[in-house]
């Protein structure tokens, strides 16, 4: 085979490698909004230049810079399904490599130089070969690399005839079209260096003409404003990764300097040495082009793929005759083996498998199905995060106007700053007033938020506000709806009232014996949606009901292997806990062992839970000494004293206290029967009636709880009796009635902590947030430990102001009416 033939073979092998490294799943947030626009253009035959897809920017000028590439993506999707856009990517990448490689061959590159330079430089750029319009710029860039020297030899008239139409097409596919005039201008460096003034003057109008015809575009001169508009808004560059320098410490978190930067430095040094040693063969245009492209790549990583194509075309010829064939062949073989052995490497995250499909794990498909199944939610005014925007736009188009998507220049920088304050603020404290203000002024009543990685995400504010409810979540996004939206669309049943996926740790921090049976329906729904915390707590409650089989089944469904192992061991008859079990698993083991009749083992498990109340309760049932403090739930001090003498004392007072111990240890049926029996020997004390009423309420026996609480109040309207009635009414879904009894309990005993916390919680949920915050604040001043929700609510009131929170609630109430 001739030298030229071997070089052609090397180009084709590199192109085949480009295809191989392109066959990765579609995995980028913007793909689907590009697809949506392309499909709309195909269906309507119209390229829209004002925004139809958001409620925030509707009617604002939209620079449709990439519409041609989006149409190509849409056509590939319609013809090839999921594989279509990936094959389109592979074709564009392969064509780009062929064009750059053929230019290198024309300049004298041999196969060994092509192999070495191609593998090294393309290896640097391939992680950015993703399905997006930028692929067209890679293709046109390589096409110009190939055509410019060939057309230049034919004269400027040929240049006008070929490049002006090409430039119009490029300008209508991607904003990288500015690289066209750049490549057309580079030969002028050779003319200047060679003092070929007349030739340079004849060619000079071509790059200017190419820039001018770039205005042949649906947006006219707007196409020329795209990059200048982008560079005039630095906030976009500061927050969009592809515009970061590979030397930016954020580029590859955890590394002082990114691997990409190190490879770029290494290849740049090798290129500099090569240019110096072959300086007589290196044209000024090549030196200038590589310098400028290297500087552009250092400034923004998105330019590395263009530098790589230029490196293949311009550096391989300079390396000819200097590369070992064993090194070149070995590199080609290794590059071919890597995707099959390890997958296609990425800059961040694990390698990607070879695939012709979409990586659906990053797109909110389940959320979209949920919204489709409940079309009333589409009437809401949406806030969404960028990660979910593209797919929602694809699924719903104009049926669900978005808050924002990935079309950067559609949004003023001030709006983008607002979005960042909503989605990923640097400071939660500073962002909260902005977030609350946006929710009010834009009348947001629906939110679809990517699982937040920032602790300041507005999702956490929605989780803490009383008039917002989580309605759905999947592995990608959490969906919240405002109560008035649910009410006016008849979808009230969708809202979770007591459980939030972002605050599921609250469940784990709440002693299991204080979780009411009324929580079970929400726990079941949450467990079905994959919330492991809910499944763990539901398993506990099933165990408390004596349904060990279903409890164990729930434990076995947990995805986390450590939690699954602990919970299964805890709920398996005769199972042994690990040395350091999860506290929930230790509680489950305690409850299970009491049901199995192993009180001593149950007490051991209670000690592992770290809950002194559970330890005291387990001690009472195991026959060990019981301390008067910490007091068991709903037991007055006389009851604790009597319980400490058990089993010597069989009084009704001791039985009521023992009922609480049974309840704490998961024996709820026995607790209820014991509490009921404690009332029989004689006239029970009001606190015994109240204690029984609370247990009935917690067990879901609402009518009985209310009747028992009324007996307690009739015997003596003491704070505990009033508190019991409040709990009974709360658990039967009558919070406003409950408030009046809890208010009276607090009036009679201002320092009665359970009544204060219960009252504050109900007031917050009803939108009386200033009063609730005042109650929390008074408890905090006495150094009473507050539960996590109370701490967060107090923080919100301190940052936003109780009156502001109440005004937010009033706005929701007014909207609902």
N, C-alpha and C positions, 0 to 999 in steps of 0.2 A: 504494500500500500504506500502511496506517495505521502510525503510530509503534509501536504495540504489535506489529503484524505484522512490522515490520522488526527489532524487538528479538527476537522469536521466531526469525526467520531467522538472526540473529547467534548465538543460542544453539545452533541446529542446526548451523551452520557450525563453531562451537567443538567441539561434540560429534563432528562428523566428523573434525576435526583430532585430537581425543583418540583416536578409533579408529585413525587413520593412525599416530600416534606410539606406539600400543600394539602394532602389528603387527611386533614384533621377535622374534628367536629366544629360546626359553627358555634362560636363561643364568644360573643361580644354583645354588649347591651344595646348598641345602636343598630344592629342588623335589621331588626324587624320594623323600625320606623322608616329606614331606607326602603325596605320591601313594600311597606304600606303605600308610600308615595309613588313608587314605581308602578304598582298595581293600579292605583288611582289614575295615573297618567295613561296607562294602557286602556283602561275602561272608559275614560272620559275624553281622551284625545286632547286634553288641555294641561298645560303646565301652569299651575297657579303661582302667582307672585305675591299673594297675601295669605296670611296664615288662616287655615280653617280648623286647626286641630286643638287649639287651647282656648280656655276661657280668659286667660290673662293677657294674651297678645292677639286675639282674634281680630283680623282685618289689618294688622300691622304688616309692612313690607317684609316679604320673605325672599331672601336671595337664594334662588333655586340653583345653586352652583353645581350640584351633583346630579341633576335630574337625568342626564343621559346614562350615567352609570347605574342609577336606580332602576331605570327602565330595563337595562341589560340584566340586572339582578332579578327583576320580576319575570322577565321572559325565561330565564334559566330555571326559576322556581316553578313556573307553570309547565315547562316542558320536562323538567327532570326531577321535580319534587325536592326533597331535602338535599339530594345529591347534586342538583343542578347548580346552585351557587358555588359549591365546592369545586365542581368540575370547571366552572367558569374561572374560578381563582387559579386552578391548576393550569388552564390554558393560557391565561394572561401571564403567569409566572414563567411558564415554559417558553412562551413566545419572547418574553423579555430577555431571558437567558440566551436564547438562540440569537437574537438580534445583537446583544452585547458581545456574545462569543464570536459571531461572524465578523464583527468589526475588529475584535482582537486578532482574529485570523488574518484579516486584510492587512493589518499593521505588522504581521509577521510572527504572531504567537505560534509556538509549537504545542503539541498535545500535552506535554508535561507541564509547561507553564500554565496552560489553560486549566489543567486539573488542580494544580497547587493553588493558584490564585483564586480560582472559582470556588473550591471547597472552603478556603479560609474566609473569603469575603462574603460569600453567600451564607456560610455558617453564622456569620455575625448578624446578618439581616433577616434570616428566615423566621425568627419568632414574631416578626411584624407582618408576615404574610397572612392576613386575616381577611375575611370576606367583608370588604368595605370599599367605597369608591376610590380610595387612595390607590388601589391596585391599578386603576386605569392610568394614573400618573406614572407608576413604575413602567407600565407598558409603553406609553408615549415617550417617556424619557429614553428608554432603550431604542425605540424606533427612531428618535432623532439622533441618538448616538450612531446608529447605522446609516441613516440617510444623509446627514449633514455633509460628511466628507464626499459622498458620492454625487450629491446634487451640486455641491459647490464647484466641482470640476466642470459642470455643464453651464455655469453662469447664473447670474442673478435672476434672469427671467424664469429659468426653471425653478429657482428657489421660490419665487412668488407663486408660481403655478402649483407647486407641491405643498409648501409649508403654510400658506395662508388658509387653505381649506382644512388642513390637518389641525391648525391652531384653533379654528372655530370649533371643531369637534372636541378637541381637548378642553377648551374653555367651558364646554357644556357638560363635562363629565366630572371635573374636579378642580378645586382652587389651585392645585399644583401646576396649572397651566403656565404659571410665570416661569417655570423651568424651560419652557420652549424658547422664549426670547433669550434667556440666559445661554442656552446651548447654541443658538444661532449667532449670538454675539461673540462666543469664544474664538472662532477663527480670526476675528479682528486682531487678537493678540499676536497671532503668527504674522499677519500683514504688517502690524506695527513694528514687530521685532525685525522683520525682513525688509522694512521700508518700502513695502509694496503699496504705496499710497493710493494709486488709482484703483487697484483691485479692492482695497479696503473701502474706498468711497462708494464703489458700485454695490458692495455687499451690505454696507451699513444700514440702508433703509429697510432691509428685510427684518431684523429683530424689532425695529420700531413698528413696522407694518404688522408683524405678528401680534405685538401688544395691542395695537389699535383694533384689529379684527376680533380680538377677544371680547369686544363689546357687542358682537353679534350673538345675542343672548336674550332669553325672555325678559331678563331684568335690565337689558341694555347696558349702560355705563355702570350699573350696579355691580356687574361682574368684576369690574376693576376695583371696586371699593372693598371687596371681601377681605383680602389680606390686610389692607391698611386699616379697615375697621377692626379686625381681630387684634392687630398689634397695638391699636390705640386703647384697648381694654385689657390691661395687664392681668386682671383677676382671672380671666380665662386661662391664660398661659400658666399662672401660678398653681392652678388646681387641676389641669388636664394632663395626665401622665405623659402622653406622647409628645407634649410640648416641653417636658422637662429635659434638662441636660442629663445624659447618662452619668455625669459626675455629681448630680444632685444627691445628697444623702438619703432622700426619700425614695430614690429610684428602685433600689433593691434593699428593702428594710432589713436591718440587722447586720449589714455590711458597711464598713467605713467608706468603701468605694465599690461601685457595682462591678460585677464580672464583665458586663457589657463594656464599661469604661476601660477596664484593664485590657480586654481584647482589642478595643478600638485603638488604645495607645500603642499596643504591641504591633498591630498591623500598620499603623501610621508611621512608626519608626522604621519598620521594614520597608515601607513604601519610600520613605525619605532616603534611606540608604540606597535603594535601587535607583531612584531618580538621580541621586548624586553620582553613582557609579556609571550610569548610562546617560549622563547629562547631554551628551552630544546627540543622542537619539530622542531625548525627551523634548517635545515641542513646547513652546511657551503656553499654547492653549491648554495642553494637558496639565502643565504645572499649575497654571492659574485655576483651571477647573477643579483639580484635586484640592488645592488650598481652600478655595471657597466652599466646596462641598464638605470638606473636613470641618471647617469652621461652623458651617450650618449644622453638621451632625453633633458637634460638641455643644452647640446652643440648644438643639432640640433633637431628641432621639428619632423622631419621625423621619428625619432626612437620611438616616443611615442606609436604608434600602436603596436610595438613589446613589449614594456614595459607593455602595457595593457594586452596582451595575457599572458605574464609571470605572471603578477599580478593575473589574473584569475586562472591560474594553481597552483600557489605557495602560494598565500595569503588566498584564500578562505578556504583551509583546516585548516589554523591557526585560522580562525574566527568561526569555527564550534562550535555550542552549545552556542553561545554568542549573537545571533541576534534574535530580536523579530520577530515572524512570521507576525505580522501586519505591521511592518516596511518593511520587505522583500516583502510581497505581495503588499503593497501600492506602493513601488518603481517600481515593475514590471507593475502594472496597470498604473501608471503615465507615465512610459516610453512608454507604448503601445499607450497611448492617445495623446501624444505630436505631433507626425507626422500628425495625423488627425485634431487636433485642431489648430496647429500653423505652421505646416510644419516641415521639418527636419532642425534643427538649423545648422548654419555655424559659422566658426570663425570670418569671416568678411562678412558683407552684410546681406541681408534679408534671411530668411529661404527659403529652396527649397521645392517645391511641390513634392508630390509623383508622379512619372512619369516613363514611360518606353520608353522615347524618347530622342532625342538630343535637347539641348537648342541652337537652331540655331541662336539666337540673338547675340551670341558672335563670330560667324564664318562669314567670308566674302563671303557668297554665291552669293550675287548680284554682287560683284566685279568679282568673278570667271565667272559668266554668261556673264558679260560684256567682259571679256577677251576672252572667247570662241566665242562670237559673232564677235570679231574683232581680228582674229588670227594673223594679222600683228604685233600686239603688242607683241606677244610671241617671236618675233625676237629680242626684246630689251634685254639689259644687266640690270638685275633687282637689285634694292636694296629693301629689305623688312624688316619689323620689325618682332620680334619673334612671336608676338600675331597672326599674319596672316599666318605665315610660314607653320604651320602644315596642314591647310586646303588647301592652294595652292599646297603643295606637294602632298596631296591626289588627288586633282583634275587633276593636270597636270603632275605629275611625272617628267620625264626627258624632257618633252616638254618645260618647263619653268624653267631652272636652277635658283635656289635661290641664294641669297646672304648668308643667314644663316638660320638655324632652331634650334631646341632644343637639338641637339646631342652635348652636351657640349664638350666632349673630342675630338671631331673631329677638334675643333678649338684651335689653340695656344692662350695662354693668351693675347699676343699682339694683335691678331686679335679681340679677344673679347673686349679688351679695345677700339679698333677702332669702333666696333659696338656700344658700350655704348656711345662713343663720338658722334656717328651719331643719336642714338635713344633717349638717356636720359642723356645728359651730366650734370655734376654738375654746370658748368658755360657755358652759351651760348657764351660769348665773347671768352673764351679759346677754345671752340669747333669749332667755325666757320672756322678757318684755316684748321683744320683736316677734317671737312665736305667737304669744297671746294676741298681740295686735294684729298680726296677719290673719289669724283664725277669725277675729271679729270683723275686721274691715273688708276682707274678701268673702265673708260669710261662708267659710269652708264648713261643710257638714259631712264630708266623706273623705277618707284618707287611705291610700294604699301605699305602704311604706316598706321598702326593703328592710329585712331584719337588720336593725340598726347596729352598726359597729361603733358609732360615736355615742358616748354617754349623754351627750347634749341633744340628741335627736328629738325632734318634736314628738316622735312616737311616745317617748316617756312622759311628756306633758299630757298627751291624750290619755295615757294609761292612768294618770293621776286625777284628771278632771272628772267630775261626777256625771256630767251630762254627755259623756262619750262612752261608747261601748265597743269592745272588740266583737266582731261578728264572724271573722274567719281568719285563718292563717294556714300557710303551708310551709314548705321548706325554703321558700324564697321571700315571701312577703307577709305582712300583717295588715289586716283591713279593719279600720274603725269607722263607725257611723255615729252621728250625733243622734240623740234620742228623738228629737223632733222629726228628723228625716225618717227614722224607723216608724214613728207613730203615724205620720201622714201618708206613708206608703203601705201601712198595714203589716209591717215586718218587725213588730216589737219582739216577737219570739226569737229573732236571730241574735239579739244582744245578750252577751254574757254580763250578768249583774254583779257577781262576786269574784270572778276569776279573770285574770289577764295574763296572757302568755309572757309579756315582758316583765311581769311582777310575780311570776310563779314562785320565786324564792320566798315570797310572803307566806305561802302555804307551808313550806318546810320550816319556817321560823315560828309558825303557830303550833302550839302543842296539839297533837292529834286529837286529844280528848276534848278540845274546844272547837272542833270542826263539826258543824251540824249536819244531820242526815240530809237536810234540804239542799246541801251543796252537791249531792250525788249526781243529779241530772246534768249539771254543768261539767262536773268532773268527767262524766262519761263522754259528753260531746268533745271536751278538750282532749281526752285520751284518744278518741277516734281521729282527731286531727293531728295526732302524733306528739302531744305534749307529755313528756315522760314524767314530769312532776305530778301532773294530774293522775296519771296511771298509778303512780306510787301511793298517792293519798287515797285514791279510790280503792286500791287493794287493801289498805288499812281499814277503811270503812266497811268493806265487804267482810273482812275478818271479824270486825266488831259485830256484824250481823250474824256471824256463825257460818258464813258462806265461804269456807276455806278453799273449795275447788275454784270458784271464780277469782278469789284473791290470788291464788297461786298462778292461775292462767294470766292474770294481768301482770304479775311479776315476770313471768316468762316472756311477755311481749316487749319488755324494755329493750331498747337498742344498745344502750350503754352497757358494755359487758361487766364493768365493775359493779354498777348498781344492780344489774340483773342478777349477778352472782350473789350479792348480799341479800337482796329481797327474796330470791328463791330459797336460799339457805334459811332465812328467817321464817318463811311460811311453810317450809317442808317439815312434816312431823319428824322429830328427832334430828333435824338439821342443826349444824353447828355454825355459828357466826365466825367470820374472819376476825383477826386480832383487833383491827380498827374499823369497825363497821360504820356505815353511814348511820347517823342518828335515827333516821326514819326506819331503816332496817332493824336497828336495835329495838325500837318501839314495837315494830311488827313482831319481832322474836318474843318480846315480853308478852304481848297479847296472845300469840300462838301458844306459848308454853303454859300460860294459865289455862287456856282451853284444853290443853293436853293433860292437865293435872300435874304439872311440874313446877310448883311455886318457887322452889329454890333456884331453879334454872331461870325462871322468869325474872326473879329479883336480880340475878347476875346480868341479864340482858338490860334490865332497867338501869342498872348502874352504868352500863356502856353507853346509854343514850345521853347522859349528861344532864338529864332533867330531874332536879331534886324533888319536884312534885310527884313525878311518876315513881321515883325511888320510894318516897314516903307511902304512896298508895300501894306499891308492890310489897313493901315491908308489912303493911297492915294485913294484906291477904296471905303473906307467907308466914305470919306468926311472929315476925321480928318486932322489935320495939318501934313505936311510932312517935315521931317528934311532933310537938304542937305546932311547930313552924318548919317548913312552909306549909301553910294551910291548904287543904284540898279544896277544889272548886266547890262553891256553893255550900260550904260548911262553916257555921259560926264557931266561935272559940269553944263554947261548951261541948259541941260535937267532937272537936279534936281532942279535948280532955277525956271524954268518954271513950273515944276510939283507942286512945293510948292504953286503956284498961281492958280492951277486948282480948280474948273472948270472955273474960270474967264478967263484963257488963253486957247484959242483954237488953238494955233499955232502948226505947224508941229513938232516943237521941243518938246512941251509939250506932243503931241500925241505919239511920239517915246518913251518918258520917261514913259508915261502911259502904253504903250505896254509892257514894261519891268515889270511894276507892275502887269499887268494882267498875264504875264507869271509866275512870282513868286508865284502868288496865284492860280496856276493850271488851268487857263483859257487860254489854249494854242491857241486854234483856234481864240478866240477873240484877243489874243495878236498878232498873225500873221496878221489878217485883219487890226487891228489898226496900226501896224507898216507899213503895205503896204500903208494904207490911208495917213499916215504921210508924205509920199514922194510926194503926189500929189499937194498940194497947190502951190508949187514953187520948184525951184532947191533945193533939200535937201542937208544938210550938209554931208560931207563924213562920219562923225560918225553915222549919222542916217542910211545911207546905210549899213555901217559895222554892226551896231546893228541888223538891219533886217536880214543881211546875217547870223549872228551867230544864231539867232532864227530859221531861216530856216534850218540851219545845225543841230541844236539840235532837231528839229522836224522831221528830216529824209528826208528833201527836198534837197538832195544833189546838183542836177543840178541847181536848183534855187538859192541855197546858193552861189555856185561858180560864177554864173552870176552876182549876186548882189554884191559880194565881188570885182569882177573885175571892176564894175562900181565905187565902192568906191575908189579903187586904181587909177582908171583913173581920178577921180575927185581930189584925193590927196593921194599920197603913204605914208600916215601917219602910225605910228606904229599900231594904232587900226585897220586900214584898212588891213594892212598886217597880223595882228593877225587874223582877221576875215577870210581871205583867208586860213590861216593855219588851222583854225578850220574846215572850209568847206572841205578842202582836207583830213583832218584827219577823219572826219565823213564819207567820201565817200571811205575810205580804201586806201588812197594814202599817207602814212605817210612820205615817202622820199621827195615827192614834198612839203608836208607841212613844212618840216624842213627848206627848203630854205627860205620860206616866214617868218617863225618865227625867223630865224637867222637875217634877215634883220630888222625885227621889234625890236629885241634886240639891234642890232647895232645902230639903230637910237635913241633908248631910253633904255639905259642899265638898268635903274631902273624900267622898265615897268614890274610889277610883273606877271600878267597873262601870258604874252608872255614868260617870263623866265621859269615859271613853266610848261607851255605847251611844250616848246622846250625841257626842261630837261626830261620831261616824255617821249617824242617821242625818244629822243636820247637813253635813258635807254632801252626802248623797242627794239630798233634796235641794241643794243649791244655796243653802244658807251658810256660805263658806266663812264669812267674817265671824259669825258667832261660833262656828266650829273651831276656827283658829284660836279664838279667845280662850275657849275651853282647853285646847291643847296647850296653849301658852301657859295657862295657870298651872296645869299639871307639870309642865317642864320646869317652872319656877320652883316647885316643891321637890324637884329632882326625882319625880316619878319616872321610871323607865317607860318610854313610849314605844308602841309597836312600830315597825317600819313604815306602814302607810301614814300613821300620825306624824312621824318625823318629816316625811316628804310633804305632807299637806301644810305643816307649819312652815316649812321652808318656802313653799309657793306663796303663802300668805305674806311672809316677810319680804320676799323679793317683789311680788306683784302688787301687794296690798289687798287686804280683805275686801275693801269696797270695790276694787277693780274686778276681783273674782266674782263678787255678787253681780256686778253689772254684766259680766259675761253670761252668767246664769240667767239673768233677766232677759238678755237678748235671745237666748235659746228658748226660754218660755214664751216670749212674744212671738218668735218664729213659729213655734208649735201651735199657737192659737190662731 
